[in-house]
Amino acid sequence: MSARVKACIVVAGLAVLTAWPLVHVAICAYFDASPWKMAGWGMYATPRPRTIGMEVYGRIGDGAFEQLTAPSPALRVEAAAFLERWVARRARPP
């Protein structure tokens, strides 16, 4: 096999490896396929759903934690602020 054929094979392989993540994201989004299958890129191939939301849990009185299905707007704002602070603390480089 000549060097030119080997170079073409390497370039074609790199092109496929470069294009596969984009194709895989499209497959996962369109066909609802598992991002962990098909030599997938796992969490990198998982499209962020547009309907993502936040669940709010709290205590009413001294009871156990329970999901608040209809929290007040003020509680939603407070929960979102807490989440932003929590993520920001963990996203800082060491």
Rosetta constraint file for C-alpha pairs under 8 A:
AtomPair CA 1 CA 5 HARMONIC 6.49 0.50
AtomPair CA 1 CA 6 HARMONIC 6.96 0.50
AtomPair CA 2 CA 6 HARMONIC 6.42 0.50
AtomPair CA 3 CA 7 HARMONIC 6.05 0.50
AtomPair CA 4 CA 8 HARMONIC 6.23 0.50
AtomPair CA 5 CA 9 HARMONIC 6.24 0.50
AtomPair CA 6 CA 10 HARMONIC 6.25 0.50
AtomPair CA 7 CA 11 HARMONIC 6.12 0.50
AtomPair CA 8 CA 12 HARMONIC 6.02 0.50
AtomPair CA 9 CA 13 HARMONIC 6.07 0.50
AtomPair CA 10 CA 14 HARMONIC 6.17 0.50
AtomPair CA 11 CA 15 HARMONIC 6.12 0.50
AtomPair CA 12 CA 16 HARMONIC 6.24 0.50
AtomPair CA 13 CA 17 HARMONIC 6.11 0.50
AtomPair CA 14 CA 18 HARMONIC 5.99 0.50
AtomPair CA 15 CA 19 HARMONIC 6.12 0.50
AtomPair CA 16 CA 20 HARMONIC 5.88 0.50
AtomPair CA 17 CA 21 HARMONIC 7.66 0.50
AtomPair CA 19 CA 23 HARMONIC 6.42 0.50
AtomPair CA 20 CA 24 HARMONIC 5.88 0.50
AtomPair CA 21 CA 25 HARMONIC 6.12 0.50
AtomPair CA 21 CA 40 HARMONIC 7.58 0.50
AtomPair CA 21 CA 41 HARMONIC 6.78 0.50
AtomPair CA 21 CA 45 HARMONIC 6.79 0.50
AtomPair CA 22 CA 26 HARMONIC 6.35 0.50
AtomPair CA 23 CA 27 HARMONIC 6.21 0.50
AtomPair CA 24 CA 28 HARMONIC 6.10 0.50
AtomPair CA 24 CA 35 HARMONIC 7.60 0.50
AtomPair CA 24 CA 40 HARMONIC 6.77 0.50
AtomPair CA 24 CA 41 HARMONIC 7.89 0.50
AtomPair CA 24 CA 45 HARMONIC 6.39 0.50
AtomPair CA 25 CA 29 HARMONIC 6.10 0.50
AtomPair CA 25 CA 35 HARMONIC 7.76 0.50
AtomPair CA 25 CA 45 HARMONIC 4.75 0.50
AtomPair CA 25 CA 46 HARMONIC 6.59 0.50
AtomPair CA 25 CA 47 HARMONIC 6.68 0.50
AtomPair CA 26 CA 30 HARMONIC 5.89 0.50
AtomPair CA 27 CA 31 HARMONIC 5.58 0.50
AtomPair CA 27 CA 32 HARMONIC 7.18 0.50
AtomPair CA 27 CA 33 HARMONIC 6.56 0.50
AtomPair CA 28 CA 32 HARMONIC 4.90 0.50
AtomPair CA 28 CA 33 HARMONIC 4.56 0.50
AtomPair CA 28 CA 34 HARMONIC 6.34 0.50
AtomPair CA 28 CA 35 HARMONIC 6.03 0.50
AtomPair CA 28 CA 45 HARMONIC 7.09 0.50
AtomPair CA 28 CA 46 HARMONIC 6.85 0.50
AtomPair CA 28 CA 47 HARMONIC 7.42 0.50
AtomPair CA 29 CA 33 HARMONIC 7.36 0.50
AtomPair CA 29 CA 46 HARMONIC 7.65 0.50
AtomPair CA 29 CA 47 HARMONIC 6.23 0.50
AtomPair CA 33 CA 37 HARMONIC 7.84 0.50
AtomPair CA 35 CA 40 HARMONIC 5.63 0.50
AtomPair CA 35 CA 41 HARMONIC 6.69 0.50
AtomPair CA 35 CA 42 HARMONIC 4.92 0.50
AtomPair CA 35 CA 43 HARMONIC 6.88 0.50
AtomPair CA 35 CA 45 HARMONIC 5.62 0.50
AtomPair CA 35 CA 46 HARMONIC 5.87 0.50
AtomPair CA 36 CA 40 HARMONIC 5.20 0.50
AtomPair CA 36 CA 41 HARMONIC 6.71 0.50
AtomPair CA 36 CA 42 HARMONIC 4.59 0.50
AtomPair CA 36 CA 43 HARMONIC 7.70 0.50
AtomPair CA 37 CA 42 HARMONIC 7.80 0.50
AtomPair CA 40 CA 45 HARMONIC 7.00 0.50
AtomPair CA 41 CA 45 HARMONIC 5.42 0.50
AtomPair CA 42 CA 46 HARMONIC 6.77 0.50
AtomPair CA 48 CA 52 HARMONIC 7.47 0.50
AtomPair CA 55 CA 67 HARMONIC 7.04 0.50
AtomPair CA 55 CA 68 HARMONIC 7.61 0.50
AtomPair CA 55 CA 69 HARMONIC 7.89 0.50
AtomPair CA 56 CA 67 HARMONIC 5.86 0.50
AtomPair CA 56 CA 68 HARMONIC 5.60 0.50
AtomPair CA 56 CA 69 HARMONIC 7.51 0.50
AtomPair CA 56 CA 71 HARMONIC 7.33 0.50
AtomPair CA 56 CA 76 HARMONIC 7.65 0.50
AtomPair CA 56 CA 79 HARMONIC 7.11 0.50
AtomPair CA 57 CA 65 HARMONIC 6.21 0.50
AtomPair CA 57 CA 66 HARMONIC 5.35 0.50
AtomPair CA 57 CA 67 HARMONIC 4.28 0.50
AtomPair CA 57 CA 68 HARMONIC 5.50 0.50
AtomPair CA 58 CA 65 HARMONIC 5.14 0.50
AtomPair CA 58 CA 66 HARMONIC 5.66 0.50
AtomPair CA 58 CA 67 HARMONIC 6.48 0.50
AtomPair CA 58 CA 68 HARMONIC 6.64 0.50
AtomPair CA 59 CA 63 HARMONIC 5.83 0.50
AtomPair CA 59 CA 64 HARMONIC 5.89 0.50
AtomPair CA 59 CA 65 HARMONIC 4.75 0.50
AtomPair CA 59 CA 66 HARMONIC 6.29 0.50
AtomPair CA 60 CA 64 HARMONIC 7.68 0.50
AtomPair CA 60 CA 65 HARMONIC 7.70 0.50
AtomPair CA 71 CA 75 HARMONIC 6.00 0.50
AtomPair CA 71 CA 76 HARMONIC 6.38 0.50
AtomPair CA 72 CA 76 HARMONIC 6.30 0.50
AtomPair CA 73 CA 77 HARMONIC 6.25 0.50
AtomPair CA 74 CA 78 HARMONIC 6.23 0.50
AtomPair CA 75 CA 79 HARMONIC 6.05 0.50
AtomPair CA 76 CA 80 HARMONIC 6.10 0.50
AtomPair CA 77 CA 81 HARMONIC 6.16 0.50
AtomPair CA 78 CA 82 HARMONIC 6.19 0.50
AtomPair CA 79 CA 83 HARMONIC 6.18 0.50
AtomPair CA 80 CA 84 HARMONIC 6.20 0.50
AtomPair CA 81 CA 85 HARMONIC 6.25 0.50
AtomPair CA 82 CA 86 HARMONIC 6.07 0.50
AtomPair CA 83 CA 87 HARMONIC 6.11 0.50
AtomPair CA 84 CA 88 HARMONIC 6.03 0.50
AtomPair CA 85 CA 89 HARMONIC 6.18 0.50
AtomPair CA 86 CA 90 HARMONIC 6.56 0.50
AtomPair CA 87 CA 91 HARMONIC 6.02 0.50
AtomPair CA 88 CA 92 HARMONIC 6.47 0.50
